[in-house]
Amino acid sequence: MMERVCVGAIAGAFGVQGEVRLKSFTSDPSAIADYAPLTTEDGSRSFEVTISREIKQGFAARLSGVLTKEQADELRGTRLFALRDRLPSLPDDEYYHTDLIGLTVVDTGGATLGTVRAVHNHGADDLLELAMPGQSKTVLLPFTQAAVPTVDLAAGRLIADPPEGLIE
């Protein structure tokens, strides 16, 4: 498990006073400021976050040390990370996406199906993008109790029972 978790990204400047457009990747989007200080991926910069207001596709926010539109524009595309211990604990049947990425996926018979490459959510259930061994294609596996009955983070694997015909 990673020590830091990506919780948001800066989409650019908002206005001319140094505010940024902030996209939140947290389950309660407005809670992103509660996890501060947020750092850049390489850890070289750290920010306190104050949300000014909700805007289309995110928030207008102030980041400590960002005072001008130019400074805000320079941060466009920057992903923001929080320390894992600042995040809330999850129930037993919920997982942070970052913990699932890289896990080996095996079928109920123990045969390796692939590795979790990414987790997607387009409004319904989560989908696990599996990188198939020896293939360049990927497969999207529904992340439901029926399709993935067992998640074993300690062993670094998922046991899957994919819908018939999904994986050939």
N, C-alpha and C positions, 0 to 999 in steps of 0.2 A: 504494500500500500504506500502511496506517495505521502510525503510529509506536507506538501502543499497541494491545494485543489484550485483549479481554474473556476472562478465564480463570476467573471464578467469580462467585457472588452470595451475599449473606447472606440467609438465610431467617428470621432472627430470633434471639432469645436462646435459649440452652440452659442451663437451670438458673438459679441466682440469683447466681452469682459473676462474671458478666461474660463468660462464654463465648458464642460465637455458633454457630448452625447454618450450616455453610459448604457450599455446593454447588460442586463443581469441574467445570469444562467442559474439562479437559485430558485428553489421551489416557491418561495415567497419573494418575488423580485425586489420589493422595497427593503427587504432585510439585508441586502448586500452591504449597506453601510455599517451594519452591526458587526460585520466580520473584519473590519479594518483593524490594523493597517493592512492595506492590500499592496502587493508587490508586483513588479514586472516579472516576467518568466525567468530572467537570469538573476533576479533578486537585487539588481543594482539600484533600483529606485523603490521607494515606499511612499504610500499616500494615505492620508486620512481622507475620508469621503463624507461629503455633506450633500444630500439630495435636495435640490431646489424645488423641483416639481416634476410631475409625470409629463412626458411628451410622447408623440407617436413612436412606437417601437423602442421605448426605454425611458430614460430619465435625463433631465438636465441636472448636472451635478458639479460641485466644486471639489477639486482635488488639491490637497495641500501642496504649496510650491508652484502651482500652475496659475499664473496671474494674467496672462495675455492670450489673445486668440491664436497667435503664432505658436506659443508653447503648447496650447491645446491641440492645434493641428498637427504638431510634431508627434503627438502620441496616438494619432489615428492608427487603428489596427493593433494596438498594444493590448495583450491579454493580461488580466489582473488575477492574482492568486491570493488565497487566504490560507493561513495555517490550519491544518486539519483540526487541531484541538479547539479552534474558534468556532467550528461548525457544530450544528446540533447533532445529537446522537440520533440514529435511525432505528425504527422498529426492525425486528428480525427479518422481515420479508422485504425490506427496502435496501437499496445499495446506491452508493455514489457511482456515477458512470465511470469515473477514473479508476475505481477498483475492479471493474469488469473488463476493461481494456487490457488485452494481453493474456487473458485466461485461456487455457486450453479447453476446447469443447469436445466431449466424447459422447458417443451414443450410449444407450442403456446396456449394450453389450460390452462396452469398454473400448470400442474402436474410435480412433481419433477422427473427428470431423473437420476440425480447423481451429483457428484462433480468433478470439474477438478482436476485431480491428477498430471498431467504433460502435457507439450507441446512438441511434437516431430516434427522434420523436417528432412526428409530423402532425400531432394533434390527437392521436389515439394512443394505443399502447406503444411502448418502446420496442424498437427493432434492433437486434444485434447483427452487425455486419461481420460476417465470418470470412476470414481469408482461408481459402481451401489449400491444403498441402499440395504442392507441385502444380498449382494452377494460378493463372493470373486473375481469374474471375472471383467475385465474391458472392455470397448468398446472404439474404436478409432473413433472419430467424426471429419470429415473434418472441418477445420476452414475456411469456405468460407462464403460469403455473403448469398448464398442460404441455407446452412445448419445452419448457426448461424446469423440470420438477426439482432439481437439486443445484444449489449454488454452494460451492465449498471454497471459500476464499483462502482458508488455511492451506488447502492442497493445491490451490491455483487452478481450479477447473470447474467447469459446469457440466452437468449431465443433461443431455438433451434428448427429447423424443420428438424430432421434427415431424411436421405434417407430411403425409405420404406424397412422394414425388418432388419434395422441395430440394432434397440433396440427392444427386445421382452419382 
